Amino acid sequence: MTSTPRSPHAPLKVVVVYATMFGATELVAETVAHALSAEFGVEVACRDAAWLDFAELLNADLIVIGSSTWNIGQLPSDWELRLDELATLDLHGKYVALFGTGDRRGYPDTYLDALDTIARALTPTGCTLIGEWSTAGYVFTGSLALRGDNFVGLGLDEDNDPDLTAARVGLWCAQLANEVNASHVLERAGVA
C-alpha cells in the first residue's frame, strides 16, 4: 500500500488507532482524539486496531497509535496480530505519534515496553516519529520505550495515576500540533 501525498492547503487528516486489553487504552484514545480535534480544528477518527482497514491510515497526515502494555511487557493481542501488517505500510510523509498505558507499580521493570515494540515495527514504513515525552515525574525501574531521558511517546498509568491523564494528554497533543505545524512550515520553505 502506498500513501497519498497531501496538498499543502488541505486540512490535516488525523486518525487515532489503538488496541487495548481491558478498556483503559480505548478511553485514553478517545480523550486523545478529542484533544487533537481541538488542537487542529478537524474531526479526528478514533479506531480500534482489531477492526481497522489499514488502508485508512494511508490517507492520514498524522497517525496516533495507542497501546497498553500488559503482563511482562507484552503487546495487547490485537496489536500482536496486526503488527506485521502495520510494518508493511508505506508511511513516507506521514507523522506517527505513540501513546501507551502501563502499570508502573505492578510492572515497574517493563513499563510501556509495548511502545518500543510498535516503534521498532514502524521503522521500515518510512514514517516520521514525533511526540517523545519526558520521563520527569514518572517512577519506574525499567522500560524499553526509553529514548534518552524521554519515552518514545506519551506514557500514562490509568491504574495508579488516572488523575494525571487529562493534563498529560492536553500537553502532549499541544506538543504534537507544534511539531506537525513546525515541520509543515519547514516543508513549505523548502528546508525539510
C-alpha positions, 0 to 999 in steps of 0.5 A: 500500500502506498500513501497519498501525498497531501496538498499543502492547503488541505486540512490535516487528516488525523486518525487515532488507532489503538488496541487495548486489553481491558478498556483503559487504552480505548478511553485514553484514545478517545480523550486523545482524539478529542484533544487533537480535534481541538488542537487542529480544528478537524474531526479526528477518527478514533479506531480500534486496531482489531477492526481497522482497514489499514488502508485508512491510515494511508490517507492520514497526515498524522497517525496516533497509535495507542497501546497498553502494555500488559503482563511482562511487557507484552503487546495487547493481542490485537496489536500482536496480530496486526503488527506485521501488517502495520510494518508493511505500510508505506508511511513516507510523509506521514507523522506517527505519534505513540501513546501507551498505558502501563502499570508502573507499580505492578510492572515497574521493570517493563513499563510501556515496553509495548511502545518500543515494540510498535516503534521498532515495527514502524521503522521500515514504513518510512514514517516520521516519529514525533511526540517523545515525552519526558520521563520527569515525574514518572517512577519506574525501574525499567522500560524499553520505550526509553529514548534518552531521558524521554519515552518514545511517546506519551506514557500514562498509568490509568491504574495508579495515576488516572488523575494525571491523564487529562493534563498529560494528554492536553500537553502532549497533543499541544506538543504534537500540533507544534511539531506537525505545524513546525515541520509543515512550515519547514516543508513549505520553505523548502528546508525539510 
